[in-house]
Amino acid sequence: MQATATPILKFDQVCKSFESKRALSQLSFQISAGMVVGLLGQNGAGKSTLIRSALGIVAVDSGQVQTLGENPLQLTSDAKQQIGYVAQQSFGYEGFTVERALDLHRSFYPDWDIALEQDWLQRFELDGQQQVQRLSIGQRQSLALIMAMAYRPKLLVLDEPVASLDPIARRQFMADLFDLALDSGSAVLFSSHITSDLERVASHVALMRHGDLLLFKEIDALREEVRLIKFEQSPPHDLPAGLTILKRKDCQLLVDGYQGQAFTTPCQVESLNLEQLFLELHQ
Ligand SMILES: Nc1ncnc2c1ncn2[C@@H]1O[C@H](COP(=O)(O)OP(=O)(O)OP(=O)(O)O)[C@@H](O)[C@H]1O
């Protein structure tokens, strides 16, 4: 996938603590148009704080965040019109039917794509006459997704968007996310605990632990370059050039930057899928 050079979201050395608790630690990364970035990390790793900082819901302590080239705490209405956001907890519109809720929501966005809205209503099998408060949690989440996507925002931010969706809706939604990013020149940032979804649709993965960004990497490059090296004895001190150690445990090293380098001591080199990588990093 080609990503243009101008970053849609940029974090530079960003730190954020809540009282003495560190939520973000020296975070730096950039997201450009066409990128679908999956944010992965344990509970409390800092994913929501990162997302909220990007949207100006949370003020960072130090470093710089730029969202669509602006300070997220002072976004212009023009920039706000180009951001779509679905939070972990669902939204209001109680007392409205689905149709009336969409009518109201649509009125805020001049670039609303009615065909896209209708298409998604059908895919999620949402009934326009249904009262919002009678929708199941998954159906509400589906409606929230339509509301965040139908104006084809330049930046779409989703905090665990599919956790409440059934596997069919989830698969469909994740596939469409990718298409949307490609078609509309959008960037997508989403958090998920479902590594298989993330592996299937994300172009990049951002892996967080205790507020640190351990890895921000293209999925294909991750498959190629992250390896678990199992040595017969303690790992040697002088490793081949180009390797970055992600984790050291007993006779094992988890490394990034593997390109077929040869080791001087006997070892076994194993590739990992995303779930295995996640487990290795957290064991
Ligand atoms: N408003 C807040 N006040 C105090 N502490 C907070 C606040 N928001 C987040 N934290 C703390 O910051 C850390 C990161 O939380 P965050 O919600 O960003 O994690 P997360 O990766 O999104 O977790 P989860 O997967 O459970 O949603 C946690 O230790 C959390 O307790």
The ligand as an ORCA input file, in Angstrom:
! r2SCAN-3c Opt
* xyz 0 1
  N      -8.798      9.522     33.548
  C      -7.901      8.748     34.136
  N      -7.548      8.948     35.432
  C      -6.633      8.183     36.036
  N      -5.964      7.174     35.419
  C      -6.257      6.938     34.141
  C      -7.243      7.699     33.423
  N      -7.321      7.236     32.164
  C      -6.427      6.213     32.094
  N      -5.805      6.034     33.265
  C      -4.750      5.043     33.548
  O      -3.799      5.098     32.498
  C      -3.376      3.791     32.123
  C      -3.683      3.559     30.655
  O      -5.096      3.469     30.501
  P      -5.804      3.296     29.074
  O      -7.275      3.430     29.306
  O      -5.160      4.231     28.127
  O      -5.414      1.802     28.713
  P      -5.946      0.870     27.521
  O      -4.735      0.282     26.870
  O      -6.882      1.610     26.665
  O      -6.703     -0.262     28.347
  P      -7.982     -1.176     27.922
  O      -7.497     -2.172     26.919
  O      -8.351     -1.821     29.224
  O      -9.063     -0.264     27.405
  C      -4.082      2.834     33.051
  O      -3.232      2.528     34.116
  C      -5.286      3.623     33.558
  O      -5.656      3.218     34.854
*
